[in-house]
Amino acid sequence: MKKYALALDLIDDAALIAEYEDYHKHGWPEITASIIDSGILKMEIYRVSNRLFMSMETTEKFSFSHKAQMDEKNEKVQQWEKLMWKFQQPLPFADEGVKWVLMEKIFELDCAKQIK
C-alpha cells in the first residue's frame, strides 16, 4: 500500500467554506466511484481555517498520472473539478493549474518498528 499527503487552500470565506464542506458531506456517487476505480483505497480530508490536508492510501499500482488521464475522460469528474474551483485556490508556490500539492513526509513514528 502507498500513502500520500496533499495540501490545498480554500478561498478564505466562511460561507464558501461551509458550502464546500456540504458538497463533501453529500458527495456525488460518480466521484466516489472514480476515486475507487483509480486505486485509492482510503481518503480523508481535514481542514484548519482555509487550509486543507488530504490523506490517501492507495494500491501499489496507483499513479497520479493514470488518475489524471482517467479524470480527463470522465465528464462528471470534470464537472466536479470545475465546481470545486469556486471554493479552492492554489497554494502560493503551486505550479500553474495545480490544485492539490503533494507533501513530503518528514517524520514517522511507528511503534511496531520500535519494538524489535
C-alpha positions in Angstrom: 0.0 0.0 0.0 1.2 3.6 -0.8 0.4 6.6 1.3 0.2 10.2 0.2 -0.4 13.6 1.9 -1.6 16.6 -0.1 -2.4 20.2 0.8 -4.7 22.9 -0.8 -6.2 26.2 0.3 -9.8 27.2 0.1 -10.9 30.8 -0.5 -11.0 32.4 2.9 -14.7 33.0 3.1 -16.8 31.3 5.8 -19.9 30.9 3.6 -17.9 29.3 0.7 -16.1 27.0 3.2 -19.4 25.8 4.6 -20.7 25.2 1.1 -17.5 23.3 0.2 -17.9 21.1 3.2 -21.6 20.5 2.4 -20.6 19.2 -1.1 -18.2 16.8 0.6 -20.8 15.6 3.1 -23.1 14.8 0.2 -20.6 13.8 -2.4 -21.5 12.7 -5.9 -21.5 8.9 -6.3 -19.8 9.2 -9.7 -16.9 11.0 -8.0 -16.6 8.3 -5.3 -16.6 5.6 -8.0 -13.9 7.5 -9.9 -11.7 7.7 -6.8 -12.1 4.0 -6.1 -11.6 3.0 -9.7 -8.2 4.9 -9.7 -6.8 2.7 -7.0 -7.5 4.9 -4.0 -8.5 2.7 -1.0 -8.9 5.3 1.7 -9.1 9.1 1.5 -9.6 11.6 4.3 -9.7 15.4 4.1 -9.1 17.7 7.2 -9.5 21.4 7.5 -8.0 24.1 9.7 -9.1 27.6 8.8 -8.9 27.6 5.0 -6.1 25.1 4.7 -7.0 21.5 3.6 -4.9 18.3 4.2 -5.8 15.2 2.3 -4.5 11.7 3.3 -4.7 8.9 0.8 -3.9 5.2 0.9 -3.7 3.5 -2.5 -2.9 0.3 -4.2 0.7 -0.3 -5.2 -0.3 0.3 -8.9 -1.8 3.7 -8.2 -0.3 6.7 -10.1 -1.2 10.3 -10.2 -0.6 10.4 -14.0 -3.0 7.5 -14.6 -5.6 9.1 -12.3 -5.3 12.4 -14.3 -5.8 10.5 -17.6 -8.9 8.8 -16.1 -10.2 12.2 -14.9 -9.7 13.9 -18.2 -12.0 11.3 -19.9 -14.7 11.5 -17.2 -17.3 14.2 -17.8 -18.7 14.0 -14.2 -15.2 14.4 -12.7 -14.6 17.4 -15.0 -17.9 19.0 -13.8 -16.9 18.3 -10.2 -13.5 19.9 -10.6 -14.9 22.9 -12.3 -17.4 23.4 -9.5 -14.7 22.9 -6.8 -12.6 25.8 -8.3 -15.3 28.1 -7.0 -14.1 27.3 -3.5 -10.4 26.4 -4.0 -7.3 28.5 -4.5 -3.9 27.1 -5.3 -1.1 27.3 -2.7 1.2 30.3 -3.4 4.0 28.1 -4.6 1.9 25.6 -6.7 2.5 25.2 -10.4 0.0 26.8 -12.8 -3.3 24.9 -12.7 -2.2 22.6 -9.8 -4.7 22.3 -7.0 -3.6 19.7 -4.5 0.2 19.8 -3.8 1.9 16.6 -2.7 3.5 17.0 0.7 6.8 15.4 1.8 6.9 13.2 4.8 9.4 14.5 7.3 8.6 12.3 10.3 7.1 9.0 11.2 6.6 7.2 14.5 5.8 3.5 14.1 5.7 1.7 17.4 5.7 -1.7 15.7 9.1 -0.8 14.2 10.5 0.4 17.6 9.7 -2.9 19.4 12.3 -5.2 17.9 
